[in-house]
Amino acid sequence: MCISPPRKKSPLERGLYRAAFDGTGFTRVTKDEGTHAAVFAPNAAAFYDTYSNTATPPRQDLYRADGSRIAAINENKVAELADYHLSPMEFLSVKSRDGVQLNASIIKPPDFNPQKKYPVLVYTYGGRTLR
């Protein structure tokens, strides 16, 4: 099994996949969309998964190697998050001046009205500039 092969669904998430040594039978083991970090038992019969997504704080669960859940270890429910009335994060793609598709995300106000103008906070990942 491997964590994060070439992203099957999206470069914005990381899942656990399995395949035969010859590459056949490539299937996703983790079901929830988001980010998974698995640690396997020495006999590979089970794994401990830390999972999160944009709306779910990191939680830990114990799974069988086939992806069926054995137990919740730490659900990490944060009831106080509901008090903030957060809107879901939306993912989109933005084309740069030179035609490169860039991943982006946006969080709109809970009472978003497309007819209104809103202040914008932009976070730019600097990364490495290629010339």
Helices and strands as residue ranges (DSSP letters): E 2-3, E 16-18, E 27-28, E 35-40, E 46-53, E 56-64, E 69-74, G 79-84, E 89-95, E 101-107
